[in-house]
Amino acid sequence: VTVGNSWQDAAGNAGVGAADTVAIDTVNPSVTVDVSDASLSDVDNASLVSFVFSEVPTDFTAADLTVVGGTVTGLAQDLLGDPSGKTYTATFTADDGFTGTGSVSLTGSYTDAALNLGSGDSDSVGIDTGNPSVTVNSADERRVGEERGAQGRSRLTA
């Protein structure tokens, strides 16, 4: 904003010009959620999750996350990997006994320094931590533990 010298007050005194600038931020921040692993199982049931923001968020917490098929722990700003402060990381751990698609979603409940509301994002991962089961079929109708004759046979299927 610039005000020139061509004005005067009610008493006829000439005005003095001046200039000033104001930064205006009306851009809403965004985020990209990335679950690093392509799939999780009993052997590898945890994955790094990254949250990369377009601007530094001011009030992002784990309470902003919706998680399916597991839990998110250790949410922290990753200033070592990204000194700008725009990246957070956490660990997603799959629930034991879960088979399906797990996901980590961030709603638009965070803001930037200008209090512009952020948009959300999510990522998913296939999970198979279900415990296997076995079915036993017996060709012989005798109960388990009974003796079998030379011709008795049993079969185990999975």
C-alpha positions in Angstrom: 0.0 0.0 0.0 1.4 3.4 -0.9 0.0 6.8 0.2 1.3 9.9 -1.7 1.7 13.5 -0.5 -1.4 14.8 -2.4 -3.8 14.8 0.6 -4.5 17.0 3.6 -6.3 16.9 6.8 -9.4 18.9 7.8 -7.1 21.8 9.0 -5.4 22.0 5.6 -2.1 20.5 6.6 -0.4 18.6 3.8 -0.1 14.9 4.3 3.1 12.9 4.3 3.3 9.9 2.0 4.4 6.4 3.2 4.4 2.8 2.0 4.0 -0.5 3.6 3.7 -4.1 2.4 1.7 -7.0 3.9 2.3 -10.6 3.1 -1.0 -12.4 2.3 -1.2 -16.2 2.4 -4.5 -17.6 1.1 -3.1 -20.9 -0.2 -4.4 -24.0 1.6 -1.6 -26.4 2.5 -1.6 -30.0 1.3 -0.1 -33.3 2.4 1.1 -36.5 0.8 0.8 -39.7 3.0 3.1 -42.6 2.0 3.2 -46.0 3.6 6.6 -47.3 2.5 6.0 -51.0 2.4 3.9 -52.6 -0.4 2.6 -55.3 1.9 2.8 -56.4 5.5 2.7 -59.9 7.1 3.6 -61.8 10.2 7.2 -61.7 9.1 7.2 -57.9 8.4 4.3 -56.3 10.2 5.6 -52.7 10.4 6.2 -49.9 7.9 7.5 -46.4 7.9 4.8 -43.8 7.1 5.8 -40.3 5.8 3.7 -37.2 5.8 5.1 -34.6 3.5 3.4 -31.2 3.7 3.4 -28.3 1.2 3.9 -25.9 4.1 5.0 -26.4 7.7 1.8 -27.5 9.6 1.2 -25.7 12.9 -1.0 -28.2 14.7 -0.6 -31.6 13.2 -0.9 -34.5 15.8 -1.6 -38.2 15.7 -5.2 -37.4 16.7 -5.6 -36.1 13.1 -5.1 -39.6 11.7 -7.6 -42.3 10.9 -6.0 -45.8 10.9 -7.5 -49.1 9.6 -5.9 -52.5 10.3 -3.2 -51.3 12.6 -1.8 -48.6 14.8 0.5 -45.6 14.2 3.2 -44.8 16.8 6.2 -42.5 17.1 4.8 -39.5 15.1 7.6 -36.9 14.9 8.8 -34.1 12.7 11.8 -35.3 10.6 14.1 -32.3 10.8 17.1 -34.5 10.1 15.8 -35.8 6.8 14.0 -32.5 5.9 15.3 -29.4 7.8 12.4 -27.3 6.3 10.1 -28.9 8.9 7.6 -30.1 6.2 8.1 -33.8 6.8 6.8 -36.0 9.6 7.4 -39.8 10.0 5.8 -42.5 12.1 5.5 -46.3 12.2 2.4 -48.2 11.1 2.2 -51.6 12.7 -0.4 -54.1 11.4 -2.9 -55.7 13.8 -2.2 -59.3 14.5 -4.8 -61.6 12.9 -5.9 -58.9 10.3 -6.3 -59.8 6.6 -7.2 -57.0 4.2 -6.3 -53.5 3.3 -4.8 -51.3 6.0 -4.7 -47.5 5.6 -3.5 -44.3 7.1 -5.6 -41.2 6.4 -5.0 -37.6 7.4 -8.1 -35.4 7.4 -7.8 -31.7 6.7 -7.7 -30.8 10.4 -4.3 -29.1 10.4 -3.4 -25.5 9.4 -0.4 -23.5 8.2 1.0 -20.5 10.0 -1.6 -18.2 8.3 -4.4 -20.5 9.7 -5.3 -21.8 6.2 -7.0 -25.2 6.6 -5.1 -28.1 5.1 -6.4 -30.8 2.8 -6.2 -34.5 3.5 -4.6 -37.6 1.9 -4.3 -41.3 2.6 -2.3 -44.3 1.6 -3.0 -48.0 1.9 -1.1 -51.3 2.3 -2.1 -54.9 1.9 -2.0 -56.9 5.1 -2.0 -60.6 5.9 -1.3 -61.3 9.5 -4.1 -63.8 9.7 -3.1 -67.0 11.4 -3.3 -70.1 9.2 -5.7 -72.9 10.1 -5.8 -76.6 9.3 -8.6 -79.0 8.6 -8.2 -82.7 9.3 -10.2 -85.3 7.3 -10.0 -88.9 8.2 -10.9 -91.6 5.7 -11.4 -93.9 8.7 -14.3 -93.2 11.0 -12.5 -94.2 14.1 -11.8 -91.6 16.7 -8.3 -90.1 17.1 -6.3 -92.3 19.4 -8.0 -95.6 18.4 -5.9 -98.2 16.8 -6.1 -98.8 13.1 -5.9 -102.0 11.2 -3.3 -102.5 8.6 -5.7 -101.1 6.0 -6.7 -98.0 7.9 -5.5 -94.7 6.4 -5.7 -91.1 7.5 -5.3 -87.9 5.5 -4.3 -84.4 6.6 -5.2 -81.5 4.5 -4.5 -77.8 4.9 
